[in-house]
Amino acid sequence: MPKTLVAYFSATGTTKGVAERLAGAIGADIFEIVPEKPYTAADLDWRDKKSRSSVEMADRASRPAIVGAVTNFADYATVYVGFPIWWYREPSVIDTFVESNAAALAGKTVVPFATSGGSGMGDSTANLQALAPEAKVENGRRFRGTASADDLADWARPFAKPAP
């Protein structure tokens, strides 16, 4: 039976809760994408053009360092990648994760999911496909932080793929 991974970045805990419910509902392993330098409340102040997140998101080449790594990508056929929506797309730390693992994601199905109170996925799917060109990146979906395990499982099931 092919394995499934839910990898996620969460700045405030909202995406973490959705990722944990998703992983539990579909029997997936879980991996937290952790920035080397944690984000503070001041870093996340989108109204401050000099805040860390504002500066990173203004620079499409920004790749904040992350700690830890998925050591067994070969075990997974499907990888769900979760994140909050920042500036109508995935945070730069997600770009770091996907780009640095592009070779390991080759041939796998990558399914983005995001949390936001209202913003959609924006260009996230296209961005991730460009960063991991040999993966099959599916169209993702945005969820509210209160998404139920049943709703997450219903959405996720069609993406499960048999191992190659």
DANORCOR-V204379 format. One record per residue. N is the residue number from 1. RES is the residue in one letter. SS is DSSP state (2 for helix, 1 for strand, 0 for the rest). NEAR is the number of other ideal C-beta (glycine too) atoms within 12 Angstrom. Layout:
# DANORCOR-V204379
{{N RES SS NEAR} {N RES SS NEAR}}
This chain:
# DANORCOR-V204379
{{1 M 0 13} {2 P 0 23} {3 K 1 27} {4 T 1 35} {5 L 1 40} {6 V 1 41} {7 A 1 45} {8 Y 1 42} {9 F 0 43} {10 S 0 33} {11 A 0 35} {12 T 0 24} {13 G 0 17} {14 T 2 28} {15 T 2 40} {16 K 2 27} {17 G 2 26} {18 V 2 39} {19 A 2 40} {20 E 2 27} {21 R 2 33} {22 L 2 42} {23 A 2 31} {24 G 2 21} {25 A 2 26} {26 I 2 32} {27 G 0 20} {28 A 0 36} {29 D 1 28} {30 I 1 31} {31 F 1 34} {32 E 1 30} {33 I 0 40} {34 V 1 23} {35 P 1 31} {36 E 0 14} {37 K 0 15} {38 P 0 21} {39 Y 0 28} {40 T 0 15} {41 A 0 14} {42 A 0 15} {43 D 0 26} {44 L 0 26} {45 D 0 18} {46 W 0 26} {47 R 0 10} {48 D 0 15} {49 K 0 14} {50 K 0 14} {51 S 0 21} {52 R 2 29} {53 S 2 34} {54 S 2 23} {55 V 2 21} {56 E 2 33} {57 M 2 30} {58 A 2 18} {59 D 0 15} {60 R 0 17} {61 A 0 14} {62 S 0 24} {63 R 0 21} {64 P 0 32} {65 A 0 20} {66 I 1 28} {67 V 1 18} {68 G 0 18} {69 A 0 18} {70 V 0 28} {71 T 0 13} {72 N 0 14} {73 F 2 29} {74 A 2 20} {75 D 2 21} {76 Y 1 35} {77 A 1 28} {78 T 1 40} {79 V 1 48} {80 Y 1 47} {81 V 1 53} {82 G 1 50} {83 F 1 46} {84 P 1 42} {85 I 1 36} {86 W 1 39} {87 W 0 28} {88 Y 0 20} {89 R 1 32} {90 E 1 47} {91 P 0 46} {92 S 2 36} {93 V 2 39} {94 I 2 43} {95 D 2 37} {96 T 2 32} {97 F 2 41} {98 V 2 41} {99 E 2 29} {100 S 2 25} {101 N 0 34} {102 A 2 25} {103 A 2 17} {104 A 2 26} {105 L 2 34} {106 A 0 21} {107 G 0 23} {108 K 0 38} {109 T 1 34} {110 V 1 45} {111 V 1 42} {112 P 1 52} {113 F 1 46} {114 A 1 44} {115 T 1 40} {116 S 0 32} {117 G 0 15} {118 G 0 13} {119 S 0 22} {120 G 0 20} {121 M 0 31} {122 G 0 25} {123 D 0 24} {124 S 2 39} {125 T 2 30} {126 A 2 19} {127 N 2 32} {128 L 2 43} {129 Q 2 27} {130 A 2 21} {131 L 2 34} {132 A 0 32} {133 P 0 19} {134 E 0 19} {135 A 0 32} {136 K 1 24} {137 V 1 33} {138 E 1 28} {139 N 1 24} {140 G 1 35} {141 R 1 30} {142 R 1 31} {143 F 1 37} {144 R 0 23} {145 G 0 27} {146 T 0 14} {147 A 0 29} {148 S 0 18} {149 A 2 22} {150 D 2 15} {151 D 2 20} {152 L 2 33} {153 A 2 24} {154 D 2 17} {155 W 2 28} {156 A 2 38} {157 R 2 20} {158 P 2 15} {159 F 2 33} {160 A 0 27} {161 K 0 24} {162 P 0 12} {163 A 0 16} {164 P 0 14}}
